[in-house]
Amino acid sequence: MNIFLKSLKGVAEETRLRILALCGETELSVSELTSILNQSQPRVSRHLKLLVEAGLLERFREGPWAFYRASEKDRPNGFAPALLALIPLNDPVFKEDRARLEMVRHIRVAKAEGFFKRNAAEWDSIRGLHINDASVEEALLELLPTQSGWEHLDVGTGTGRILKIIAPKARRAVGIDLSIEMLTVARSALAGPEFANCQVRHGDMQRLPLDNDTFDVVTFHLVLHYAERPELVLSEATRPLRPNGKVIVVDFAPHSEAHLMTEHAHRWLGFTDSEIQNWFTQAGLIPEDTIHLVGNPLTVSLWSATKPGNGHTPAGLLNTEGTSSWY
Ligand SMILES: C[S@@+](CC[C@H](N)C(=O)[O-])C[C@H]1O[C@@H](n2cnc3c(N)ncnc32)[C@H](O)[C@@H]1O
């Protein structure tokens, strides 16, 4: 009853209702909200604080910025979604807000495109060294659960490409990345309504900003070769994994393209099957069969493992500094 009243009081004001409607569409920073609402930053911040206290919004940091989104705890059948569904979309105030939100989205896309253009040539130069992405993605999709309702975590999500292909199959998909620029690209790539079940968050694969036992599938797509201590990263990945959940690592088999280390900051020139399988076992996982997609000169391997269903959660072992680079 108290929580319900608090929520009702939280939205019983025009600006707060507008903020809630906007954050129901996408995650927004204080400065983005300030420009949409055309109100002073202290005023917007005060409303945001009240909405967070009422449990309607969640605040999270991404580098120097604070972002706000409709509260996860309140979903899927909670108060905020029910209220958002009642908002008359053709009301002139909400209409104007949505038009301004579109402008904010355009600015994000322009920023993301600029970053992407500056880096695309580098990415393409690596893509050319291995089998085409479509074959890798097809093999990855084959490893996913066949039943519905599962939740997906993509570690080192980059531009969100893996979230995009997996999102239609998962109930919820979350991408984590250390690079704010990459997250900007991912956020605009995932802006469409077909990706409403996806979100990206800033975080380090060595210490995932996630609760235990919250995901059914964890993927690492061309990320593990950046880790200083891959075994510890895999151990940490088992923490947010539910019993019977699956870890899938897509990375290179051992190779001798040393320039990937000097020019693209790779920490490892691929991994052997036994290396990955031993790390899986040390992390309390049960390794499955490995798939090799032979390319020239790089072979892409897909290693997967399941977490035993006895409720045992291996302790996260992490306490190290890691890489923050990517190609
Ligand atoms: C080569 S990109 C791959 C992106 C994506 N998985 C894909 O295949 O399209 C590697 C990504 O790993 C991220 N990354 C590197 N070190 C990381 C860390 N310690 N924690 C989280 N992400 C990290 C980089 O920012 C980059 O986005």
The ligand as an ORCA input file, in Angstrom:
! r2SCAN-3c Opt
* xyz 0 1
  C      36.174     -6.813    -30.835
  S      34.928     -6.033    -29.960
  C      33.659     -7.257    -30.080
  C      32.312     -6.687    -29.890
  C      31.149     -7.665    -30.057
  N      31.204     -8.739    -29.100
  C      31.084     -8.171    -31.471
  O      31.564     -9.264    -31.720
  O      30.562     -7.471    -32.335
  C      35.473     -6.260    -28.288
  C      34.653     -5.512    -27.284
  O      35.084     -5.890    -25.984
  C      35.010     -4.740    -25.158
  N      35.869     -4.931    -24.002
  C      37.237     -4.982    -23.952
  N      37.646     -5.173    -22.696
  C      36.518     -5.239    -21.919
  C      36.278     -5.420    -20.531
  N      37.282     -5.561    -19.666
  N      35.006     -5.459    -20.087
  C      33.964     -5.293    -20.948
  N      34.133     -5.110    -22.276
  C      35.390     -5.084    -22.758
  C      35.460     -3.615    -26.066
  O      35.079     -2.342    -25.606
  C      34.792     -3.999    -27.376
  O      33.533     -3.419    -27.503
*
